[in-house]
């Protein structure tokens, strides 16, 4: 917080903060009242001094005289180390800078026999994991801030590892510590380290979600800690992460901690999957090749200080490159106001305003994967107060080789103006149809605004490092707005003057006398090198939320179906009763592939896929670790491994099913009274 009243020129701040009309205040809260920096920074500085003192406190000259005289020793201990630790222990804040202060308490507590300081350090470690990380280990802030959190708290468990209380010590509550292992004591820490690998986009980079620096990538340090502290089963992952055999490479951490006999028994690929992260609320579709060059992220994550106003935003990687992009984090630069706004992201903006950030969250509705097709659907009930529907369905379709395309359904109901925004890295190189003309309109941060009334559908093409990306919007529009958007992705170097990127806003407005605008956007995104694999696309809008996108390829025609009810609908030659379906037809009309998710039947010609029910609701008796224990026995056919179940507002991939329980993969099960298994069936031959 701010303190005191000073002449305005006495308080110098690069961002002109703490300035008022006729005075300025001193920032004297957690962030600005330390001896060497902010309070968290003091912890790190004094921790270094504590370690240095520990190394020299018993040092003697050649004649046996102590290097530190009694007065010197007392001044270092009393006036610096103990005083600094006491100051740090006054700060109870749990945030991304508090780790070093807690690590200082651990070191001082051990060195000077202060068990209460040790407990304060451990409590901070526990609270950091509980308050700042989701149940699946993902940071509540962003990938970049997860890296910051983990880096600044890293010393806490290392210092406390193996700690035992002084003989005879009895704490006020609990038992004395003996050979403490904080790595096991705080179970979510392992998941937090793993999350830095599980989230990776092609090229081993972090997806640019929330306040994340574009281009940031995997550090092998996380795999190093996993291998050193959680067992040799991570040794293969460490070799993969560092790109070399253990005998050939290692960090400073390895120098001090790695067992020289640690060996990788087998190669271990990065643990990447098509999956929904149940705590973070982010889904990633990887096109059937987890280690390949494609990934589509749907961001449904909830409010935190370092997230953006982009619930249900989309990022698309293809051919190893980020194409449909997010600008990322400009740190505490004023331009971050643009990069965090809803308009700067690939999603629908309502009434030209950003989402209700502090209330924003999402509910997973569908998740499924089969050879050739992967889908995620989520809704946000509170992104916009004026909307009673804000929902997105994304499907990633696998073609031959490294080729994919994506189909996007975005349904919004409420407000007067809907803007389906899309921008890519690179330049807009083709926009067939009426030439957009300049418009007398201003939108902050955007320039060169021009508009047209395109026919249906319209296609815009961007080019970036040899990859072209076609966006085809299939539904009727009121207007297409094209603008130059800021292209910078950091506040450093040439990025300060990076050229703009081109953004389109496919607009729909409410007609006169219409109280609530309803839009069902349908779009196809096609990244390609050389000729585009998609020859044409069209929309079948049956009303009532039943939509189909028909995609014509050189060797087949795909029908991608999305519906809001369970009633049968006829989509051209295809009939579906269900929430999502996919059918590929050969040129002679034969079914090549078919997939039904949460439905009872999908038909085309002689091909008929049947399910007794689209979803199976199951009452939960109790939840333990990764298992939902059920009230009643699971009826045949039992849910198969790989299927998804919904629990609360999230979902999990099923690992196994027993008579009265379902165990999910990788992540702790959330407490809930009921789960629903999403039933699916697939027919075809994998590419």
Secondary structure, DSSP 8 states (H G I E B T S, - for coil): -EEEEE-GGG---TT-TTB-SS-EEEE-STTT-SSSSSHHHHHHHHHHHHHHHHHHTT-B-TTS-BSS-HHHHHIIIIIIIIHHHHHHTT----STT-HHHHHHHHHHHHHTT-HHHHHHHHHHHHHHHHHHB-TTS-BSS-HHHHHHHHHHHHHHHHHHTT----TT---SSS---SS--HHHHSTHHHHHHHHHHHT-BTTTB----SS--TT-B--HHHHHHHHHHH-GGGHHHHHHHHTS-TTT---HHHHHH--TT---SS-------SEEETTTTEEEE-TT-TTSS-EEEEE-----TT--S-TTEEEEEETTEEEE------TT-TTHHHHTSGGGSSSEEETTB---GGG---EEEEEEEETTEEEEEEE-SSS-TT-SEEEEEEEEEE-STT-EEEEEEEEEESSSEEEEEEEBSSEEEEE-SS--EE-S---TT-EEEEEE---SSEEEEEEETTEEEEEEE-S--SEEEEEEE----SSSGGGGG---EEEEEEEEE--TT-SS-EEEEEEEEEEESSS-SEEEEEEEEEETTEEEEEEEESS-EEEEEE-SSSSEEEETTEEEEEEEEEEEE-TTS-EEEEEEEEEEEEEETTEEEE-S-SEEEEEEEEEETTEEEESS---SS---TT-EEEETTEEEEEEEEETTEEEESSS-----SEEEEE-EEEEE---
